[in-house]
Amino acid sequence: MKKILVTFLMLMIAVQLFAQDQGSTISDSLYASGKIYVVVACIVLILLGLLFFLFSIEKRLKKLEKNSPDKN
């Protein structure tokens, strides 16, 4: 877990270093036209779907572990 966290932080630092400030970015144009809310809604919907999927897998896994005859 620590290795994944360190890798993620290094990636974020690298992205920040190479980010360039431009006059008009795509986020500015999306915000100006009101489409940014659609993008945010899609991202939230995808993340909620992933969370639901992970929790359902966890629930099924706990059920299988409970019914398993081999208990360590």
N, C-alpha and C positions, 0 to 999 in steps of 0.2 A: 504494500500500500504506500509505503514511504517512497519507494522508487517511482511509482506512478505519479505521485504528487510532485516530486522533484522534476520529473520529466515534463509534466504539464506546466509548471511554473517557468521552466527554461523555455518552453515553446512560447508562452505568453510574453516573456521578455524579448525573445527574438522577433516576434510579430510587432511588438511595440517599437523596437529599434528600427525596423525597416518600413514602418508606416510613414507615408508622406502626406503632408498637409496640402490639399488641393483646394482651389477656390470653391468649386461646387462639387460636392460628392453625391453619390447615389442616395445616401441617407437624407441629405438635404432636399433632394428633388422628391423623394418618396414622402417626406414629412410635409412638404409644401402642397403636394397634390392630395394628401390625406390617405394615401395608400399604405403608409407605415403601419396603420392599425390592422390592416389585412395581413401584413407580414408578421406582426407580433401575434395576432390571433392564430395564424398557421403554426408558428413556432410553439406557442403554448399548447395547441391541440396535439402536436406531435409529441411533445414532452409528456403530456398527460397520458397519451396512448402508451408510450414506453413505460411509464411508471405503473400503469394498470397491468401491462403485460408482465413486468417484473414481479409485481406483487402476486399476480395469479400463479406464476411459476413457483414462487416461494410457498404459496399456500399448498399447491399440489405436491411439492417436494416434502413439506412437513407431514402431509398426509401419508405419503409413501414411506417416510422414515418411521412414522408411528406404526404402520401396519407391517413393517419389515420384521421377519423372524430373527434376523441377525442383528442383535443390538450389542454394540461395542461399549 
